[in-house]
Amino acid sequence: MRPFLRASAFALSCLIASALPAAAKPLMAIAEITYADTSGEPASTAGGHGPRLKALATQVSGALSKSGLYDTKVVARANCEDWSAKCYGKWVKQTGGNLIMVATVLKTSTLISHMWVGIFKSDGTTRIFYRDLQFRGDTADAWQHAGDYLADEILKAKPGL
């Protein structure tokens, strides 16, 4: 009789658990990624990186969504001249997200770029994830690898979960 009771209790608990609503996934807004050429080289390459920056944001957004841990959307950058906490917090709330990822790529030399990445809560001031990454090369392949690495780092840390 006891095995029957255990099996019945297990079946009942599975039935109850399946009837409960699933916890909503956080919505992470991925801000358009900015770029600055700080290399001091005679010819700036800032203008030619627009497509790569968009592809990088889309790539990270897609990887995070595909993981099933986050819903994501790529959003336009804020128009905050002073980047005050008040302006930043208002912008984060306007995206509709629970979280927002902001990033900047800095070209420091012909071969090396830095990418500063932060993920903030919707209050706009609480940073819950930060990475200062470097990647070598200014090719589509180098940028693809950087995006893969960034998505993996975020998924390992699981900020906001």
Secondary structure, 3 states (H helix, E strand, C coil): CHHHHHHHHHHHHHHHHHHCCCCCCCEEEEECCEEEECCCCCCCCHHHHHHHHHHHHHHHHHHHHHCCCCEEEEECCCCCCCCCHHHHHHHHHHCCCCEEEEEEEEECCCCEEEEEEEEEECCCCCEEEEEEEEEECCCHHHHHHHHHHHHHHHHHHCCCC
